Amino acid sequence: MKLIPSLALTSLLSTITTVSTTHADHAIEGCQLEYPIVLSHHFGLRTICPDSWTVDECMTREGANLAKYCADWDDEAGCQEWVLPASEAHLPPRIDNHYDARLKRTSDIAQYHRYFSKDIVDRLEACGNDVFIADKPAYANYHQRSASLRLTVLEALAATGKSKVVLIGTSQGTQDARFMATVQPANLNDPTGAKMNQHVAAIVGLSGEHLGAEIATIGISGMYLSNYTFGEGWIDPEAGASFWEFEEGERLNTDLMWREVGDTQTDAELFSQPLVLMEGYDRNNDFEYDLDLRGQFRAFLSGLTSLSSQYMQEDVYRDEQAWNTLMSDLGLSERGWYELVNEGNENCNGVGHYSYSARIHHWDYEYWGDATFYLGVTALYGPNDGYTTMDSQNFDKIGYPPCADGRRNFEHIKTLDGSIFSHGYYHNYFTGRNQYYGPQDRWLQEGAPYQGGVADFYEQVMRDLKARGY
């Protein structure tokens, strides 16, 4: 069905100015890398207009996306039908699983943002790059998310004939990339042998969280009280509902998790099929197959735990008995990230690590919504991008010693914050899903060569990497 906007929506859309061009119709010089690019996405996902928003909020904050994805708009009730344009069907979250024909999603994914916008992918390809995009579980631990990411890396290698890739991660996608390079085996038949770092030229972190995402730390600390202390235990969906619902709770799991296809032919039939966490699932593993409400919540809690400072760092306060119980409930044997990814296997391992960060000066209440969590992170931890602090995003702060040749394989390249008169740059700016996550006026944006929209930024990242030998 073709979109026929209401007068109100038409008026709103007429005020939107696009600040970047995809350049998809001609090649751009100076930004093609030697290696294919693999995009590694963030934690969770968001509907284009959550049920909790008013119609006016939806129109104001997602006007451009309504024009693309809403096929039937009602001025009183909002969007009545969502569609995914054929030109974006290849962008995750996808309906079909690339690596396991047994898995599929329903068409409800049309109402969700893509993990990376078409503008970003078009620009990277216009530079001449081969681009592959992971489609990992929205909620899972690093073992599971990195295993899914590994499949995308292998796809890129097979399709291009190259021996290595450049991984670009946003938010948790950065940690997924680092975990995959150091923990996932290059050959599954030799799990103790060479790791995937031999197939990775560089890892780029965009708002990555090497100290953990402080907003996740607040969430786990809250569930320590609501679930572990006063609830029925860590895996208690009812006790943890307030935190789960911030991520749209059971609804998102129902829409975004894979379903076993079986012999289904329609969406209606697919809805009744078992929910499955990821590719290569084991039917006898209730952590992966036929997930009930508790299983869905456990997947969410597993992803949130992985993002927390309690998991990412060894030297933070935590109730050790409660933490041991949480690790056991999530099926994890390690006590934290640092036992698996550390100086011993990550420093000077042949992979270049480069970070970019975002910083908010002032909250934009009109386009970003409620500021509660941002204000909480600011009060407890300091300057941040709405989710995580500047130190956590900065690879220079990891602190590994120099390599034998005196150089380091961790470098922070740029912090995007723009003019002090601007709102700055929001954490999700790097997804490209909403132009208002960054300043619109050029004088408020980051200065050259990082000035412009998000597609312009990704083009400059390519130039930065090319200058460093990639």
MARTIZA-203194 format. One record per residue (C-alpha): residue in one letter; x, y, z. Coordinates in pm, whole numbers, plus 50000, padded with zeros to 5 digits. Example, Ala and Ser with C-alpha at 12.3 -4.5 7.8 and 13.67 -1.06 7.14 Angstrom:
REM MARTIZA-203194
A512304955050780
S513674989450714
***
This chain:
REM MARTIZA-203194
M500005000050000
K501375034349912
L501725059550193
I499235088150176
P500215111350463
S497685132150649
L497895169950620
A499545171650961
L502155146050872
T502745161750530
S503345195350698
L505805179750938
L507725161550666
S508085193450466
T510165208150748
I512685179650751
T515975187450582
T518225158750483
V521805166950582
S523595139250392
T523535123350048
T524145086749987
H526185091449669
A524985056649574
D524865065849205
H528625071449167
A531865060349324
I533585081649586
E537345082949579
G539675078949873
C537475058450107
Q537735022849976
L539474998850214
E541604968850129
Y539294946350330
P535534940150333
I533544957050609
V531414938450863
L528944959451064
S528284946751417
H525114960551574
H524124971951920
F522074957052206
G518324954452160
L516174973551915
R513414999651910
T510085002451734
I509835033251515
C507025046451735
P506645027952069
D503145022852209
S504015045952498
W504405076052266
T501595099452176
V500725105151810
D502335139551829
E505545124951973
C505605099751692
M505195126351426
T507775149451579
R510485124151657
E510065099851367
G508605120351082
A511165109450822
N510805072750916
L507025074750901
A507345086050541
K509385054750463
Y507735027850671
C504135037950748
A501625027450482
D498485038350665
W498555068650895
D495695079451121
D495865113651287
E494195100251599
A495625065151631
G498975068451453
C500385043151209
Q498005014551131
E500204995350888
W503984992550867
V505864982050556
L509504974150486
P510584988350147
A512044962249914
S515214983349892
E515794977550266
A514864940850297
H518574931950311
L519164953950613
P518944936450952
P516814927451131
R515944905050836
I513014881550784
D515194852650665
N518224839450849
H521304838650624
Y522904809250800
D520104786750920
A517194779650685
R515184766250978
L514764801751114
K512624831151014
R510994862351159
T507504875151099
S506774906250894
D506294925551218
I509944935851188
A508744963050947
Q507804984751246
Y511364983751387
H514365005051301
R517114988951093
Y520284982951294
F522155004751044
S520395029350815
K520405025650439
D522245058950413
I525205044250602
V525355012250398
D524895030950069
R527735054550150
L530145026950247
E529315008649925
A529605040449721
C533195042149842
G533725008649672
N533564987149985
D531944953050020
V529614955950321
F528204927350529
I525864932850823
A525504909651121
D522044899951243
K522784887451594
P520294879651871
A518944912652002
Y519534899952357
A522154873952443
N525574870452604
Y528864876552424
H529414839552361
Q526194837652162
R526314871651992
S529944867151887
A529224832351752
S526554847551528
L528914875751428
R531564849851338
L529214836251070
T528964870550908
V532764874050908
L533114840050741
E530474850150486
A532464881550403
L535694861950362
A534064835850137
A532274861749922
T535304884049865
G538204859749878
K539954882150129
S541774868550433
K540644895650675
V537814919850746
V537404953550912
L534794951551189
I532794982651277
G530814979451598
T528285002751750
S527785001252126
Q527664964552235
G528564955051881
T532074966951964
Q532424942452250
D530944914952032
A533704921551778
R536474921352038
F535104889552201
M534824872151865
A538404880951769
T539914867952092
V537594839552202
Q535874824751897
P537944798051719
A538924802051355
N538074765151313
L535204750551514
N536814716251488
D539834729951673
P538334750951956
T541634754752139
G543564764651827
A543904797551640
K541274824051710
M539314846451476
N541744875451526
Q543734860551236
H540824870851012
V540414906051154
A542504935251032
A540884961651250
I538054967351497
V536395001351505
G534345009751814
L531585036051787
S530415043452142
G531845010052252
E531895003152625
H535144987852747
L534274997653106
G530674986953059
A527635007952976
E526755026453293
I523065026153205
A523254987853210
T525104989353542
I522195009153685
G519784983053544
I521624953153695
S521974971354027
G518234977854023
M517424941653948
Y519724930654228
L517094946454454
S513894939554257
N514724903854153
Y517444888654368
T516674905554701
F512904909854694
G511804888654397
E511804851754315
G515404852254192
W517304867353901
I515134850653634
D511904866853746
P510154885253458
E507514900253685
A509984914853936
G512194928253655
A509314941353444
S510134978253488
F513624973153343
W512494948953073
E509664971552961
F512144999952905
E513304977652615
E509664970652522
G509734937552703
E507994906352579
R506674923752269
L510154929552128
N511204893852201
T508104880752028
D508734901751718
L512534900651698
M513474865451804
W513794839151538
R511064813151496
E511474777651378
V509914776951031
G508804740751022
D506184736250750
T504564770450798
Q503514791050496
T502114823150649
D502854848250922
A499854836151117
E501224800851120
L504734812851201
F503474830851513
S502654797551674
Q506144783251617
P508814780351891
L510984810751964
V514664803951899
L517664824252016
M520114819651730
E521504799451441
G522684763851494
Y520324759551788
D520024727551984
R516444716052040
N517514700252368
N518924733052503
D516224753952672
F518574783952668
E518274784052288
Y515054766652184
D511324771152251
L511864800252486
D509004806552724
L508544839552909
R511314831553157
G513594820952875
Q512964853652691
F513644873553005
R516824853553070
A518074862852721
F517384899552796
L519074897353137
S522054879552982
G522594907752733
L522154934652998
T524534917053235
S527184914652963
L526964952152913
S527284961153279
S530374973853456
Q529974945053700
Y530754921153413
M533214942253215
Q535454951753511
E537014931653789
D537364959354044
V533784971054095
Y531714964254403
R529264935654379
D527654910254609
E529774879954517
Q527184854354625
A524494871654420
W526894874954126
N527784838054136
T524084829654133
L523504852853837
M526354837453637
S525014802753708
D521454812553615
L522724826553284
G524744795253212
L528114813253225
S531244798153379
E533404829453381
R533134856753643
G533494884353390
W534824896853057
Y538344901353193
E538814863853234
L538294858452861
V539364890952693
N542444907352842
E545984919652785
G547234884252727
N545174877952415
E544154912452295
N547234934452331
C549514933952025
N547474905551871
G547734918451515
V544374936551523
G544204974551518
H541594988651755
Y540195023751693
S537495041851887
Y535125070851826
S532835084452094
A529755106352126
R529085132152395
I525965151052494
H526205187252607
H522495192952673
W519575169052645
D517205174252351
Y513795168352508
E511935173852181
Y513645147151973
W515225124152232
G512385121252482
D512765114652854
A516155122653013
T515885102253334
F518605076953256
Y520905103053103
L520625124553414
G521235093953633
V524395084053444
T525575120253451
A525055123553826
L526685090253911
Y529445087553652
G529975120253463
P529805131853099
N528255106052866
D526315100052546
G523065089952714
Y524215054252783
T527915053252861
T530695076252977
M533475091752775
D536115070352946
S534265038352865
Q534095047552495
N537795056652473
F540205028952366
D543165049452487
K541855043652839
I542155005752817
G545725009752932
Y547564980752774
P551354986252752
P553094993952419
C553994965652181
A557574955052117
D557974981351844
G556805008852080
R553405013151916
R549995004752059
N547174986351888
F544495006652069
E543835042551963
H541075067752022
I540555088151707
K537715112651769
T535055124052015
L531975138951850
D530385165952059
G530115195751825
S529755231651935
I529225238152304
F526005255552197
S524665223152047
H522995194052220
G525945172852117
Y525735137451980
Y523505110152121
H524675074152162
N522485061351879
Y523775087251632
F526025060051488
T523035038751383
G521845065651141
R518235058051222
N517315093851317
Q519065124951187
Y518195144251504
Y520595123651715
G523235148251594
P523165186151540
Q521415197551222
D522975231951169
R526495229751031
W527835255751274
L526665233551562
Q528155201651421
E531595187051469
G534165205851265
A535785193550945
P536505166450845
Y533725152051065
Q531125178050976
G527865166950821
G525425138450871
V526015102850979
A526795089750629
D529445116850598
F530885105150929
Y531175069050812
E532885080750495
Q535435099250708
V535985068150921
M536945050350600
R539425078050522
D540855075650875
L541355038350836
K542815041650488
A545355066550626
R546335039850880
G547035013750616
Y543724995650577
***
